[in-house]
Amino acid sequence: MGRDWAGSVVNRVVKMMMFAVVFFLVFVPLFGYVVMRLWNWLMPALFGWHMIGFWQAIGILVLSKILFGGFHGRHGGHMHWRRRMTERWEQMTPEEREKLRQSMHGRCGPFGPPAEAPKT
């Protein structure tokens, strides 16, 4: 049983490495070319900026990934946060939920569904 598990892990790692190689050999140059063409089509005409080459376009892609995307290493991190908050929300009492809504409303504007009217 241990051998089957180890083999499946190795197969998964090899597949991920092959995907990474294909991604870098195909998609990075393609994205670089698209960025270069879009830049050279729009920026000189709109703003009078200089045209750029392929490697400069790759540099823009890397810079934008650093500034706006980061290097998280895995996808779906925001979903983990959302799932955790949903679990916390479900465990709250109605009074705690209302208190959280009020505190968020003061900081961020309306938050969550409208509060239910008190029953009389």
C-alpha positions in Angstrom: 0.0 0.0 0.0 2.8 2.4 0.8 4.4 1.8 -2.5 1.2 2.7 -4.4 0.9 5.9 -2.5 4.5 6.9 -3.2 4.1 6.0 -6.9 1.1 8.2 -7.2 2.8 11.1 -5.5 5.8 10.8 -7.9 3.5 10.6 -10.9 1.7 13.7 -9.7 4.9 15.6 -9.2 6.2 14.6 -12.6 3.0 15.7 -14.2 3.1 19.1 -12.4 6.8 19.6 -13.5 5.9 18.7 -17.1 3.0 21.2 -17.0 5.3 23.9 -15.6 7.8 23.3 -18.4 5.1 23.5 -21.1 3.7 26.6 -19.4 7.0 28.4 -19.5 7.9 27.2 -23.0 4.6 28.1 -24.6 2.5 30.5 -22.5 5.2 32.9 -21.2 6.5 33.7 -24.6 3.0 34.0 -26.0 1.9 36.4 -23.2 5.1 38.4 -23.7 4.4 38.7 -27.4 0.8 39.8 -26.7 1.9 42.4 -24.2 4.6 43.7 -26.6 2.1 44.0 -29.4 -0.6 45.7 -27.3 1.9 48.1 -25.8 3.4 49.0 -29.2 -0.1 49.4 -30.6 -1.6 51.5 -27.8 1.1 53.4 -25.8 2.9 55.3 -28.5 -0.3 56.4 -30.1 -2.1 57.3 -26.8 0.7 58.7 -24.7 3.7 59.2 -27.0 5.7 56.5 -25.2 8.5 54.5 -26.8 7.9 51.1 -28.4 9.2 48.1 -26.4 10.9 44.8 -27.3 10.0 41.3 -26.4 12.2 41.1 -23.3 10.9 44.4 -22.0 7.4 43.0 -22.4 8.5 39.9 -20.4 9.9 42.3 -17.8 6.6 44.1 -17.6 4.8 40.8 -17.1 7.1 39.8 -14.2 6.9 43.3 -12.7 3.1 43.2 -12.8 3.0 39.8 -11.2 5.2 41.0 -8.4 3.3 44.2 -7.8 -0.3 43.0 -8.4 -0.3 39.2 -8.2 2.4 38.2 -5.8 3.9 34.7 -5.7 1.5 32.8 -3.6 2.5 29.3 -4.6 -1.0 27.9 -4.7 -4.4 28.9 -6.0 -7.6 29.5 -4.1 -6.2 31.1 -0.9 -9.1 33.6 -0.9 -11.6 30.7 -0.9 -10.0 29.3 2.2 -10.6 32.6 3.9 -14.2 32.7 2.7 -14.8 29.2 3.9 -13.4 29.9 7.3 -15.5 33.1 7.7 -18.6 31.2 6.7 -17.9 28.6 9.3 -17.4 31.3 11.9 -20.6 33.1 10.8 -22.6 29.9 11.1 -21.4 29.4 14.7 -22.4 32.9 15.8 -25.5 33.6 17.7 -27.9 36.1 16.2 -26.7 38.8 18.7 -23.1 38.2 17.7 -24.0 38.5 14.0 -25.8 41.7 14.6 -22.9 43.1 16.6 -20.5 42.2 13.7 -22.8 43.8 11.1 -22.9 47.0 13.2 -19.1 47.1 13.6 -18.6 46.5 9.9 -21.2 49.0 8.9 -19.3 51.7 10.9 -16.0 50.8 9.1 -17.0 49.6 5.6 -20.6 50.7 5.0 -23.4 48.2 4.7 -22.3 44.6 5.3 -24.3 41.4 5.0 -28.0 41.1 4.6 -30.2 43.7 6.2 -30.9 43.2 9.9 -34.3 41.7 10.7 -36.8 43.9 12.3 -37.3 43.1 16.0 -40.4 41.1 16.6 -43.0 42.7 18.8 
